[in-house]
């Protein structure tokens, strides 16, 4: 043992110890690594007589240059660097380990130097002191969107059930009403088209009695479908004898009787027919159509009777 009372010998011992330690020391960067962590093993080497360029080995370079790059099934080597300096050399091994515990690296060959017996310690992410028990299954609602899908499906099912119940109670009535409205719309649209067709025919100079015949027949067909009464063979006098509420009120019933009386007088008079008489009849028809359509929209007693 070195006597501390002899300073010269003690100083020489410290210098030799430091030099020896610096030449053989080895450490990890970072000092503590875990599975899958990239790390670098640094090995301090003796100084060289003069500085040299760094030697860098990679897996791709080894394939091109034909030298042996270290390989291991549990270690992925990235790069090996050898620094040679007059102040001290270093060997740096960049790697990633995929197993835990004390791992011995394979033989490293670089610049005619061979390094063996290099070891590293890889820690586990799982605490060894804790019980390794699997946790319970996660709740299905923990997955994003699951709650929306679940409650949305329930809401859709409830809406479907309520819709079926509503259709069973009131669906048929509603469809019947829609059907009646569709038929009524087609009826009023049809008579308006006929009126426009007769206006064009009169403007083109078509025989006026033919226009009056068409006007009388189509108007009677329209009223037959609308009221449910057979108006096709009725005379003007018979229109006056119809119930007062057949055409909204008594005044409208009288106006329809006068309309057909005027039309029949012109048809069977044997005299020349003035265009103004035809235009007046078409204007009266247009007015009657508007009145009857408004009364249907207001759900008049006439509509309840014909329904």
Order of alpha helices (4+ residues) and beta strands (2+ residues): alpha-beta-beta-beta-beta-alpha-beta-beta-beta-beta-beta-beta-alpha-alpha-alpha-alpha-alpha-alpha-alpha
